[in-house]
Amino acid sequence: MPWQRPRHGAFAPSDGLAEKPNGPHSCAICCCVFSLIGVIFLSLLSAHFSSDSLFVEYEGDRAEAASNLSTAAVLYAVTMVISAFFWVRGVLRARAGSRAGAGGFANRRHA
């Protein structure tokens, strides 16, 4: 089967979920984690800009910069929610496939 190619070396998956066509995708996991980091970072920057912190020097309008940082944090949060949805969906599909039998969803035959 095309999705079950052999993997060798240090980067071989340990749980086998990456080899299944209905397992969680690493893209969803990566996007969720990096979006969480982006939300935290941008929220902290926005808080520093809106509180006239001495740690951040800025020549322009600080209120506008804080507003733009908050907007970017919200967009990252939306991306995080979408990525988390696909991550959880992949995990649930993989669990349902392992309960359905050895083949999961991919090897079911419809009459």
N, C-alpha and C positions, 0 to 999 in steps of 0.2 A: 504494500500500500504506500502511496507517495508520501504521506505524512509521517510514516514510521521509518525514517532513515536512521541508520546506526550513528550514534554519537560517541566519540571516544575522547579521552583526555580530561583536562581539568575543568572544562566547561560543560561536561555532560550533566543533564538534569538529574537531580537526586530523587524527585518524587514521581517522575513520569508524566506529570500533567502537561508539560510543554509538548509532548509527542502526540497528544490526543487532539483531534480537530475541534473538539468542543471544550477544551481546557481554557484556563485564563490566559490571556495574551500578555506578553511582557510589556507591550506598548501601553496598555491600560494601567499597569502597575507603575511603570516609570512616569507616566503623565500625572498620575494621582500623587505620587510622592513629590515630584518637582513642583506641582501646583500648590501643594501644601506649604512647601518651603517658600514659594513666591508669595503666597498670601501672608505668611508670617512676616517676611522681610518687608513687603510693601506696606503692611499695616503699621509696623514699627516706624518706618520712615515717615509715613503720613502723620503718625502721632508726634514725632519729633518736629516736623514742619509746622503742624498746627499749634504746638505749644511754645513756639519761639525758643526752642532749645539752643543752648550755646554750643552744642556739639556739632551742629550743622550750619555751615555758612552758605548763604544763598543770596544772590544779588537781586533776583526778580521778586515777583509777588508770591509770598509764602502761602497765602490762603489758596491761591489758584493751584500751586504745586501740590498742596495737601489734598485738594479736591481731585486732581488728576491721579495722584497716587492711590487714593481711595477707590476711584473708578477702576484702575488697573487691578487692585486687589479683589474687587468684586468679580471682574472678568476671570481672574485666576481661580476664584472660588467656584464659578460656574463650570470651568474646565475640570476642576477637581471632582465636582459632583458627577459630571458625565463620565469621567474616567472611573470613578468608584463604582458607578452603576455597571459598567462593562466588566470591571474586575470581579464584582460579586456575582454577576450573571455567569461569567465563565467558571467560577468556582462551583456554583450551584449546578450548572450543567455537567461539570465533570463528576460531581458527587452522584447526580442522578444517573449518569451513564455507568458508573461503577456499580450502582445498585441494580441496574437493569440487566446486567450480565457481563460476560467477558468482553463483548464487542461494543457495548454502549449504544449510542444512537446511530453510529455510522454503519454498523453491521446488521441492523434490523432489516428483515425482508418483509415487504408488504405484499399481501396476496391480492 
